[in-house]
Amino acid sequence: MRTETRSACARLQSGTTTPGRHEEDRQSSCHRLPHSDAVRPWYDEEGLGARAICRRLNEQQKPAKRGGKWHPTTVAWIIDPAARETNRVRSAFDRAQKKEETRRTRASKILGSSVR
């Protein structure tokens, strides 16, 4: 496993953020999304989840940032800005594991034995 992936996994497990990324930057980026001011009350006051908020935004035909439909992941980022970082690190970890498994499978085919 690569060093970057190991350190990303360690940060995910320990709950720390990536060096160089500031909490205020992550929080301010979610406020730039259109209709993000409507999402918080639906979550806080009405108790709606990300999928329900997403469905409501799409039913009201409110366009997402790039003019398309809303997705639950985008709504989750507005509700919890730290979710974006967590998902990014988790995705990187999953990709690294899949890449390592592919590498091992190819090596075992070439060598004719189980390389593990």
N, C-alpha and C positions, 0 to 999 in steps of 0.2 A: 504494500500500500504506500502511496506517495506521502511525503512529509506534509504537504499542504492538506491532504485529505485527513491525515491523522490529527493534525492540529485543529481542523474544522470539526472533526468528531469529538475531540476533547472539549472544544468550546460548546458544542451542542450539549454534551453530557454535563458540563459544569454550569451551563446557563449564562456564560459570559458572551459578550458581543464581539464582533470582528473588530480588531484594532483599526483606528482611523475613521470609524463610522460613529457619528455622534447621535445621541438620542434625539436631540432637537431637530436634526436633519431628517430623521425618519418620521418624526411626528409632523413636521411642517410639510413633508411630501404628501401625506394623506389629505391635508387640507386643500391641496391644489386640485383634487378630483372634483368634478362637478357633482352636485347633489350630496356631497359628503355631510353637509350640515343637516340634511333630512334623515340621514341614516342613524346618527347617534340617538335621537329621541325614540325612533322605532325600536332600537335595541335596548336603551335604558328604561324608557317608560312603558313601552308595550311588551317588552320581553321577547321580541321576535328574534329568530336566529338568522344566520347569514343567508340560507336558502330562501326563507320567507321574505326577507328584505329584498333579495335579488329578484324574486318573483314579482313583488310589488313594484319595484322600479321598472321592470320590463312591461308590466301591465299598464303602468302609467305612461309608457313610451318615452321615458326619460333616457336619453342617450348616455352611454358611458363615455369615458375620456376621448376615445377615438371615434365616437359616433355609433358604435355597435351596441350589442346587448350586454347586460350586466352578467357577471359570473360570480358564484359564491366566494371564490378565492379573493376577488377584488373587494367584495363587501367585507370579508374577514380581515383584510389588510386595513380597512378603514376603522373597523371595530377595535382591532388590536394591532398597532403598527409593528410590534415585535414579531408578529406571526410571519411577516415577509422574510425576515432574517432567518427565523427558525426553518421555514419551508425551503429557503435557498440552501442552507447548510445541509438539511436532510436530503434534498435532491442531489446535491453534490456527492454526499456519502453513498447514496444508492447507485449513482452512476459509476462511482469508483469501484464499488463491490461488483457490479455487473461486468465492468471492464476487466477486473482481476479474474473473475470466473471464466470469462471468454479467453483470456490469456492462458489460464491453466488448462482449459479444454483443448485449445489448439496445441499446447505443448505436449499434452498427453497423447494426442493423435500423432504428432510427429515422432515422439520418442517411443510410442507403443506401450507405454506403461502409465500408471497413475502418478501424476506429479501433484502432490498435495502437501 
